[in-house]
Amino acid sequence: MMNHAKIERTERVVDQVHVIRLENDNLQVDVSPETGGRIISLFHKGLQREFLWRNAALPLRRVPPGEAYDPHFYGGIDEVIPGDLPEPIAGLDCPDHGELWTLPLEAAFEEGALLLRGRLPLWNLSYEKRIRLHPDAPHVDLDVRIENRASERRFFLWKLHAAAIISPGDELICPAEHAVVADAQWSRWQSQAPFPWPFVDGKRADCIPVSDGTTDFLFLYGLKAGHVGLRSQTRGCELSIDFDPQVFPYLCYFASYGGFDGHTVAVLEPATAMPLSVNEAIRLGQCSSLEPGSSLSTRISIHAGALG
């Protein structure tokens, strides 16, 4: 029987990719350093429930830099940095969904945490993430530090990209004042103007519908707190993410109800910039940036457990 406060760690191979497992009495968390530090599983032992969606049609594998993201959408929790769209930014060509998701990271254990390190080769941003399980609660803390090692100012969009399992009737929880469609091509709503969250076109946008072949793609803003979650009354559980709204003032939300390759999934994305185009975010004064030698440090806390 494991001591309740003790964190265990094991290493294994999934689809020929090295995976590190952290676990205690509450959670079992699998991390893939070789694929940008992706968290591929967040499993609650007491509930016997997996919270993260994964694409069963794809193996876990390293992807060459510069590849298109959607054909390799594996799921779990990865991160988008330095941009979402493939576009030139200040003379540098940003790959689709950025550089981190294809970057193998160094892994080590330090002071009870899994430490992941790497450097974005085009943007010359150093990236460090410490993953730590809470000893007596179903929480995972991600302590991330990003530093600009370049000689020029770097503009960027950084988003967590957490793919969650959903069911009809689940509720999206976010204390936002406003929302706007992020990409009309992937929206089930006709309104293109900002709307008071969560009401749009006379309906609620925070309730997961039946799988009807549609998608959602929204930006939520005017956050009263740095919090987003998916609450399931039918399954009696919730997945939530807490973050610093000064670092992530926006929440991007993509969900497929069968409309994207037949998938049923919701992706929760605290974001440092809005909209998707970094160039447009720069123009609007809504983009994150780092001066040479400066850094950004923040904590993201993930909860996966039973409804309180």
N, C-alpha and C positions, 0 to 999 in steps of 0.2 A: 504494500500500500504506500503510495507516494505521500510524502509530507506535503500538507496543503500549500505551504509557502515556497516549496522547492520548484525550481524551473529545470526541467530535463531537456536535453538536446541530443538529437541523433542525426545521422547523415545517411542518405540513400540516393538511388538513381531512379529518375522517372523519365522514360522515353530517351534514355542515354544522356540525360541532363542531370547535373548534380543538384540535389535539393537538401536543404537543411530544415529539420523539424524542431520547433520549440514547443514545449507543452508543460502544463501543470494540471491540477485537478479540474480546471474549468475548460481550457481551450487547447486545441492542437493546431499549430500554425505552420504551414509549409512555405518556405521561401526559396526562390530560384535566383541565386546571385548571377548566373550566366545569362539570364534574360532581363537585365536591367533591375534586378532586385525584386522581381514580381512576387507577390504573395499569391500562391496558387490555391491555397486552401485555408479556410477559417472555420474550423469544426468545433462545435460545442459538445463536450462529452456527455454532460448531464441530459441535454435534450436529444442527443444523437442526431444532430442536425448540421448540415453544411450550409453556410450562409453565402458563399461566393459561387457565382455562375461560372461555368467553363464550357467551352465549345467542344462537345464530345467528338466532333468530326476531325479535330486537329490534335496532333501530338504536341507535347511541350518540346520546343526546339529553338536553337539560336537562329536568328534571321539576319542576313547580311544588311549592313547599313544602307539606307536609301530605298529600301523596299516599301511598297504600298502597305498601309496598315490593315485595311479591312480584310484582305484575304488571309491575314495572319492573326485575326482577332481571337485570341485564346481565352480571354477572360481573366478572372482573378482581380488583383489590384496591381496595376502598373501606374506609371506617371508620364505625363506629357510635358516635355520641356526640350527645346526652347520655343516651340510653336506647335500649333495643331495642323494648320494648312501647309502644304508644300508651297513656299513662296520665298522670294528673295527679301532679306531683311538687312538693311544697312550693308549691302554688298556681299552678304553670306546667303547661301542657298539652304533654307531650312527643309529638312526631309519631312515627309508625311508623319505627323504625330511626334516629330522631334527626334532627338538623338538617343535619349536614355533607354527606350524600350528595346533597342538592339545592342546595347552596350553591356559587355560582361564586366561585372564588378568584383573587386577583391573582397574576400570575406574573412573576418576574424572575430574572436569573442573577446569582449572587453568589459569588465565590471558588470557581468551578468547580462550583457546585451549582445546581440548580433550586430557587428559593425560592418557596413558595406561602403566601399570607396570606389570612385572612378572619376574620370574627367571627360567632359563632352569635347570631342576632338575638334569640331568646327568652331564652336562658341568659346572654347577654352574656359569653361566653367567647371570648377571642381565640385564634386557631389559626395556628401557623406550622409549616411542614414543609419541610425541606431534603432534597432527593433527590440522592444522590451515588453515582456508579459507582466501584467499586474499580478502580484503574488496571490491575491485572494479575491479577485473579481474577474469577470469575463471581458477584460480590457486589454488592448494592445496599444502601446505608445510608439509613435514614430518620431524620433528627433532628427530633424534634417538640417543640414548646413550647406549652403551653396555660396561659393566664392568666385568672383570674377578674377581670373588669372591673366586676362588679356590686357592689352595696353589701351583699349578703347572701351567706352561705355557700351554695355550690352543690354539691349531691350529684349524682353522675352515674355512668353506666357508659360506659366507653370500650373498644371492641374493634376490633382489626384484623379485616378481613373478606376473607380471601384465598381466592378460588375457584380450585381446582386441578383440572387434568385427571387422571383416575384410570383405572385398569384393574383387572380382577379379579386378586387376588393381591398387589396393592400393600400395603405395610405402613405403618401410622401409627406414627410414632416419637415418644414423649413420656415423659420420666422422671417420671411422676406416680405417686403412691402409691394414690390413690383416684379413683373416678368415680361419677357419679350421673346418672340420666336428667334432662335439662333440661326436656323436655316430653313427657309420655306419649303425646300424640296423634301425635307424630312419631318414636316409638321402635319398633324391632323387638324390643326386649327386654321381657320380662314383669316383671322385677325393678324395683321402685320404690325400693328401699333402696340406700344407697351400697354399692359393691362394690370389692374390691381390683383395681386396674387391672393387666392388661387382661382379667381373667377374669370373666365374667358368665353365669349360667344354664348353667354347664358348658362354655362356649365362649369363644373369644378374640374380643374386640371390636376388635382392632387390625389385622385383616386385611380388605381390601376384598373383598366377596363379588361373585358374578356379579350382573348387573342383574336383580333378582327382584321389583321393585315395592315395595321397602321403603325405609326411611330410618333414619338415626341422628341423635340429638340429645342430646349429652352435655356435662356439665361435668367436666373433669379437674382435680384439685387435689392439694395436698401435693406440689408440684413440687420435685424435687431440683435442677433447673436450669431456666433459662428457655429451653426449646428445644422445638420441634415440627417434624416433617417427614413427608413422604411419600416412601417409598423404593420404587422399581420395579426389581426384578431383571430382569423381562422386557424393559423398555425401557432398562435400564442407566443410569438417571438418578435424581436426587432433587431435591426442592424442600424447603428447610428455612428456618425462621425462628428467630432468636435474639433474646431480649429480656430485660429486667431483671425477675426474678420478684418484686422488691420493688414494682415498679410494676404488673406484670401477674401476680398470684398465682394466676390461674385460666386454664384453657384451655377455651374453648367449641368444640365440634366438631359441625358439621352436615354430613351427607352424604346425598345422594339416589342410590339405586341403581335409579332409574326411578320411585320413589314420589312425587316432587314434580314434577308437570307433565312426567313422562317424562324428566327430566334425569338424567344421570350425572355427579356432581360432588361434591367434598369441599371444605368451607369451614373453613379454619384460623383460629381467633379467639382470640389472646391477649387476656385480659379483665382489667379492673381491679376488677370486682365480680361477685358471684354471689348469687342466681340471676338470671334474666332481668329480673324486676321490680325496679326501683330501690327502690321502697317496701319490698319484702320484704328486699332486701339491706341497707337502712338498719336495719330491725328486727332483723336478725341480726348487725349490726355488721360486714358484709362489703361495704361500699360505699365507693367513692372519693369524695373531696370536696375542695374548695378554699375557703379563707377569702378574703374580699375582698382583692384586691391580691396574693394569692399565686399561684404558678405551679408547673407540673410540666414538667420537661424529661427526655427519655429518647431512647435510640437503639434502633431496631429494624433488625436486619440480615437480609437475605434472600439466600439462596444458591440458585442454580439451575444445576445442572451434572451431569456424569457421576458415577457412583458411584466413590468412592475405592478 
